[in-house]
């Protein structure tokens, strides 16, 4: 895995900008006050695990990358992590629909 020399706050700032979000929009999406988000951005404070997971999901990245700067070597590893993050946030009915779609896709491509 590649490791970044950046701090958590630098990676978080970069990812928010990369995703074209305003800080207020990101804070709302993750369920934080703007003041709390600013603490993470400007005091280089690392959030609790549950908050870091929500942040990573909102930014379509991995928690490991945000917290440590380590990125999977393979693009497919990152994509799998993103799928897992999405699935973790689905309700029971949404999960059933997701599985139906995935299974239909798998049948359509012959695997």
Buried (B, 14 or more C-beta within 10 A) or exposed (E): EEEBEEEBBBBBBEBBEEBEBEBEEBBBBBEBEBEBBBBBBEEEEBBEEEBBBBBBBBBBBBBBBBBBBEBBEEEEEBEEBBEEBEEEEEEEEEEEEBEEEEEEEEEEEEE
